[in-house]
Amino acid sequence: MRKNKQWNSLDNAAKIFAPTSSKRDTKVFRFVCELTEPVDGDVLQHALDKTVKIFPHYLYTIKKGVFWYYFEESSIAPKVCEEKIPVCSPIYSIDRHSLLFRVSFFSRRINLEVFHALADGSGAIQFLRAITLNYLAEKYGVSGSLDNTSRDQKNLDAFYKYYDKEKIIPKIKHTRAYRIKSQRLPDNRLGVIEGFLSVGAVLEKAHKYSSSLSEFLIAVLLCSIFDGMAVRERRRPVVIAVPVDLRRFFPSQTARNFFGVITVSHNFLKDGQEFDQIIEHVKLSFKHQLTKENLGAIINRYSSLENNPLAKAVPLQAKIAALRIAGLLAGREDTSAFSNIGRISMPEDASKYIRLFDVFVSTRRPQLCLCSFGDTLSVSISSPLTDTALQMRFFRRLAGMGLNIKIVSNLEQISGEDGENA
């Protein structure tokens, strides 16, 4: 007898990604674990096979229903491969029946790429940590465990759990932000510049301003953007979108999406142009927005439309058009984005085989991502644009503060490939 396939609804945040993904913005992000020795592909495959058994929703595909997209259980077996395609290449296509993630390797690097409808950064890092630990256990006999989270907890829709329909949803003011303009890289490629610094050294600089690491680096990013603005453009605010892991405020062990977005908006003509003024403004934005009450309002705002009886009755094709328009309008409201995954930990026995973790995303505008492992802070700026002046200004500002930075980029590879094809 044929087994009925299980299905699951998309969480609230996931619903926007399928209709708005494109070759220009694939909604794919990549996590990297760099080991101390070259990766063994066969052992990595064994590790992946073992890991997916405790992350059941990674074996889902997306299907179109009458009113919403939905996840459907798949019998496709995920396969590890050597890295051969451009970073953050498309994963999801409504015309292709495929899983929503890929695992590849290159030299010492294990790469996990995920379509954002499947998980957010905090959820995906759970998966990569488990793959890595299973790999190191088989390859080197390391011991240790990560957590005791059940399959059901990993698969929980935390937006549904914390949505409170009785709460009043405050209106938000929409502002058109300054946008960075440049030609795009060929073939919808993504340029990535990575900088590696000492966590302790950056924290020391941040603490001089009584700020967190995120507040400090966002202030540096704002200054770097301002330095490239024409005088006539300075009337528009620079707006940084900042995804926030809601698990920090609303207890959940879900490995799916559970994040909200706050914004840091700075008008240099009104709010000041000195670094001290900028960082104080950033700190104030964080203080006002990073509260359980405000983040709860964000959950309710995201979930209210989905749970509206009239919206539920609208066919999916009409929803797709509305979501695409909403995505385009939202894209006009920020200049850049900043995502801090935070400190990544591994069992002590495994840590000696790991050099660093790294993360970057597909994007329509320059986006800064960071995470840390041990004393290594990985800061990446991904962008679809040919102009890298912003990235250079950002890292030069940090270097000018006395911070040592190692820079790595894929841009030479893209230029080389473009030249070969010319």
C-alpha positions in Angstrom: 0.0 0.0 0.0 1.3 3.4 -0.9 2.2 5.5 2.1 0.5 8.9 2.3 3.0 11.7 2.3 3.0 14.0 5.3 2.5 17.8 4.7 3.0 20.9 6.8 2.1 24.5 6.5 4.8 27.1 6.0 5.5 29.3 9.0 4.5 33.0 8.7 8.0 34.3 7.7 8.4 31.6 5.1 5.3 32.6 3.1 7.0 35.6 1.5 10.1 33.8 0.1 8.6 31.4 -2.5 6.7 34.1 -4.5 9.5 36.6 -4.3 12.5 34.5 -5.1 14.1 35.0 -8.5 17.4 34.6 -10.3 18.3 38.1 -9.1 17.5 37.3 -5.5 17.4 33.6 -4.8 16.5 33.9 -1.1 19.4 31.5 -0.4 21.9 31.8 2.4 25.1 29.9 3.0 26.7 28.8 6.2 30.3 27.6 6.1 32.3 25.5 8.6 36.0 25.5 7.8 37.9 22.6 9.2 41.7 22.2 9.9 42.0 19.5 7.2 40.5 18.8 3.8 36.9 17.5 3.8 36.3 13.8 3.1 33.2 13.7 0.8 32.2 10.2 1.7 32.3 10.8 5.4 30.3 14.0 4.9 27.6 12.1 3.1 27.4 9.7 6.0 27.1 12.6 8.4 24.3 14.2 6.3 22.4 10.9 6.1 22.5 10.7 9.9 21.6 14.3 10.5 18.5 14.5 8.4 16.9 11.8 10.5 16.6 14.2 13.4 15.7 17.3 11.2 12.6 15.9 9.5 11.5 19.1 7.8 14.7 19.2 5.8 13.3 16.4 3.7 10.3 18.5 2.6 9.7 20.2 -0.8 7.3 23.2 -1.4 4.1 22.7 -3.3 1.4 25.1 -4.4 -2.1 24.7 -2.8 -5.3 26.5 -3.6 -4.8 29.2 -0.9 -1.2 28.9 0.3 2.1 27.1 -0.4 2.7 24.1 1.8 5.6 21.7 2.6 5.3 18.1 1.5 7.4 15.2 2.7 9.8 13.9 0.0 11.5 10.6 -0.7 14.5 12.5 -2.3 17.8 11.5 -0.7 20.1 14.5 -0.3 23.5 14.1 -1.9 26.7 15.8 -1.0 28.8 17.2 -3.9 31.9 19.1 -4.5 31.3 22.8 -4.9 30.9 23.6 -8.6 28.2 26.3 -9.0 28.2 29.9 -7.9 27.5 30.8 -4.3 23.9 31.0 -3.3 22.7 29.8 -6.7 18.9 29.1 -7.0 17.5 26.2 -5.0 13.8 26.6 -5.2 11.8 26.4 -8.4 8.1 25.7 -8.6 8.8 23.8 -11.8 11.4 21.6 -10.2 10.7 19.0 -7.5 13.8 19.3 -5.3 14.8 19.6 -1.6 15.3 23.1 -0.2 18.9 22.9 0.8 22.3 21.6 -0.6 25.5 20.5 1.1 28.8 20.8 -0.7 32.4 20.9 0.1 35.6 22.6 -1.2 39.0 22.0 0.3 38.5 22.4 4.0 35.1 24.0 3.8 31.7 22.3 4.4 29.0 24.5 2.8 25.3 24.4 3.8 23.0 26.4 1.5 19.4 26.8 2.5 16.3 28.3 0.8 15.0 30.8 3.4 11.5 29.4 3.4 12.9 26.3 5.1 14.8 28.0 8.0 16.3 31.2 9.3 20.0 31.6 10.2 19.6 30.3 13.7 17.7 27.3 12.6 20.1 26.5 9.8 23.2 26.7 12.1 21.6 24.0 14.3 21.6 21.8 11.2 25.2 22.6 10.1 26.5 22.1 13.7 24.9 18.6 13.8 26.3 17.7 10.3 29.7 18.9 11.4 29.6 17.0 14.7 28.5 13.8 13.0 31.3 14.2 10.5 34.0 14.7 13.1 32.6 11.8 15.2 33.1 9.4 12.2 36.3 10.9 10.9 38.2 11.5 14.2 36.1 9.7 16.8 35.2 12.9 18.7 32.5 12.8 21.3 30.0 15.3 22.6 26.4 16.3 22.0 24.7 19.6 21.0 21.2 19.5 22.6 18.3 17.3 23.5 15.7 19.1 21.4 13.1 16.7 20.1 12.0 16.4 16.4 8.7 18.0 17.3 10.4 21.0 18.9 12.6 21.4 15.9 9.6 21.4 13.6 7.4 23.8 15.7 5.8 26.8 14.1 6.8 29.4 16.7 4.9 32.2 15.0 1.7 30.3 15.5 2.6 29.6 19.1 3.2 33.3 20.0 0.6 35.0 17.9 -1.8 36.9 20.1 -4.8 38.1 18.0 -6.1 40.2 21.0 -3.2 42.6 21.0 -3.5 45.9 19.1 -1.1 46.2 16.3 0.5 49.7 16.1 0.8 51.3 12.7 4.3 51.7 11.2 5.6 54.7 9.3 7.0 53.9 5.9 10.0 55.9 4.7 11.8 55.8 1.4 15.5 55.2 2.1 18.7 56.1 0.3 19.7 53.3 -2.1 23.1 52.3 -3.3 23.3 52.2 -7.1 25.7 50.4 -9.4 25.8 48.0 -12.3 25.1 44.4 -11.4 27.6 41.6 -11.6 27.2 39.4 -14.7 24.8 36.4 -14.8 23.2 37.4 -11.5 26.3 36.5 -9.6 26.9 37.4 -6.0 30.1 39.1 -4.9 31.3 38.2 -1.4 34.1 39.9 0.5 34.9 38.3 3.9 36.9 39.8 6.7 38.2 37.9 9.6 39.1 39.7 12.9 39.7 39.0 16.6 36.4 39.0 18.6 38.2 40.3 21.6 39.8 43.2 19.7 36.5 44.3 18.2 34.7 44.0 21.5 37.4 46.2 23.1 36.6 48.9 20.5 32.9 48.5 21.0 33.1 48.8 24.8 34.9 52.1 24.5 31.6 53.4 23.3 29.6 51.4 25.9 28.0 49.6 22.9 27.5 46.0 21.9 29.4 44.5 19.0 26.4 44.8 16.7 25.7 48.5 17.6 29.4 49.3 17.0 29.6 47.6 13.6 26.3 49.1 12.4 27.6 52.5 13.3 30.8 51.7 11.2 28.5 50.5 8.4 26.4 53.7 8.5 29.6 55.9 8.4 30.9 53.9 5.4 27.6 54.4 3.5 27.6 58.1 4.3 31.1 58.6 3.0 29.9 57.4 -0.5 26.7 59.6 -0.6 26.5 62.6 -2.9 25.5 65.9 -1.1 22.1 65.9 -2.8 21.4 62.4 -1.5 21.9 63.2 2.1 18.3 64.3 2.7 17.3 60.7 2.6 17.8 58.5 5.6 20.1 55.6 5.6 18.1 52.6 6.8 19.7 49.4 8.0 17.4 46.3 8.3 18.4 44.2 11.3 16.9 40.6 11.5 16.4 39.6 15.2 16.4 36.0 16.5 13.0 35.9 18.3 14.2 32.8 20.3 16.1 35.2 22.5 12.9 36.8 23.7 10.3 34.0 23.2 11.5 30.5 24.2 11.6 28.1 21.3 13.9 25.4 19.9 12.4 25.5 16.5 14.8 24.9 13.6 12.4 26.7 11.2 12.0 30.5 10.7 11.5 32.5 13.9 12.8 36.0 13.3 11.6 39.6 13.2 13.2 42.7 11.6 13.9 46.0 13.3 15.4 49.0 11.5 18.1 51.5 12.3 17.3 54.8 10.5 19.8 57.6 10.5 19.4 61.0 8.7 22.9 62.5 8.6 21.5 66.0 8.1 19.3 65.8 11.2 20.9 63.2 13.5 24.6 64.1 13.1 27.6 63.0 11.1 30.2 62.3 13.8 30.8 58.7 14.9 29.9 59.5 18.5 26.6 60.9 17.4 25.9 57.9 15.1 26.7 55.2 17.6 24.5 56.9 20.2 21.6 57.0 17.7 22.1 53.3 17.0 22.1 52.4 20.7 18.9 54.4 21.2 17.3 52.5 18.3 18.2 49.2 19.8 17.0 50.2 23.2 13.6 51.2 22.0 13.0 48.3 19.6 14.7 45.3 21.3 11.9 44.8 23.8 9.6 41.9 24.2 6.6 44.2 23.8 7.8 45.6 20.5 8.9 42.2 19.1 5.6 40.7 20.2 3.9 43.4 18.1 6.1 42.4 15.2 5.0 38.8 15.5 1.4 39.9 15.6 1.9 42.2 12.6 3.4 39.4 10.5 0.7 37.0 11.5 -2.4 39.2 11.4 -2.8 39.1 7.6 -2.2 35.3 7.4 -4.9 34.8 10.1 -7.4 37.2 8.6 -10.5 35.2 7.5 -10.9 37.3 4.3 -7.2 36.9 3.4 -7.4 33.2 3.9 -10.2 32.9 1.3 -8.2 34.7 -1.4 -6.7 32.2 -3.9 -3.0 31.7 -3.9 -2.4 33.3 -7.4 -3.9 36.6 -6.1 -1.8 36.3 -2.9 1.4 35.8 -5.0 0.8 39.1 -6.9 0.2 41.0 -3.6 3.2 39.5 -1.9 5.5 40.4 -4.9 4.2 44.0 -4.8 4.7 44.1 -1.0 8.3 42.8 -1.5 9.1 45.4 -4.0 7.8 48.2 -1.8 9.6 46.9 1.2 12.8 46.9 -0.8 12.6 50.7 -1.1 12.6 51.1 2.6 16.1 50.0 3.5 19.6 50.8 2.3 21.4 47.7 3.6 21.0 44.9 6.0 22.9 43.7 9.0 22.6 40.1 10.4 24.5 38.9 13.4 24.1 35.1 14.0 26.2 35.5 17.1 28.6 33.1 18.8 28.6 29.5 17.5 29.7 26.9 19.9 30.7 23.3 19.5 31.7 20.5 22.0 35.3 21.0 23.2 36.4 17.7 21.7 35.2 18.8 18.2 36.5 22.4 18.4 40.1 21.6 17.8 39.3 20.3 14.3 37.4 23.6 13.3 39.0 26.8 12.2 35.9 29.0 11.8 32.3 29.4 10.8 31.1 31.9 8.2 27.8 33.1 6.7 26.5 35.2 3.8 23.3 35.6 1.8 21.9 36.3 -1.6 20.6 39.9 -1.6 19.4 42.8 -3.8 21.5 45.3 -1.9 24.7 45.1 0.1 24.2 43.0 3.2 26.6 42.4 6.1 26.5 39.1 8.0 28.7 38.0 10.9 29.2 35.2 13.3 32.0 34.1 15.6 33.7 30.9 16.7 36.3 31.1 19.4 38.1 34.3 18.9 37.5 34.5 15.2 34.9 37.0 14.0 33.8 36.4 10.4 32.3 39.5 8.8 31.0 39.1 5.2 29.5 41.6 2.9 27.6 40.1 0.0 26.4 42.2 -2.9 25.1 41.8 -6.5 26.7 45.1 -7.5 30.0 45.6 -9.3 31.0 48.6 -7.1 32.8 47.5 -4.0 33.6 50.9 -2.6 31.3 50.5 0.4 33.0 47.2 1.3 36.5 48.8 1.1 35.4 51.8 3.1 34.0 49.6 5.8 37.0 47.4 6.3 39.4 50.4 6.0 37.5 52.1 8.8 38.0 49.1 11.0 41.7 48.9 10.0 42.1 52.6 10.7 40.9 51.8 14.3 43.9 49.5 14.7 42.1 46.2 14.0 43.9 43.5 12.1 41.8 42.1 9.3 42.3 39.2 6.8 40.3 39.8 3.6 39.1 37.0 1.3 36.9 37.5 -1.8 35.3 35.6 -4.7 35.4 38.7 -6.9 38.6 37.7 -8.7 37.1 34.3 -9.5 34.0 36.0 -11.0 36.1 38.4 -13.1 38.2 35.5 -14.3 35.2 33.4 -15.3 33.7 36.4 -17.0 36.9 37.0 -18.9 37.1 33.3 -20.0 33.5 33.5 -21.3 34.0 36.8 -23.2 
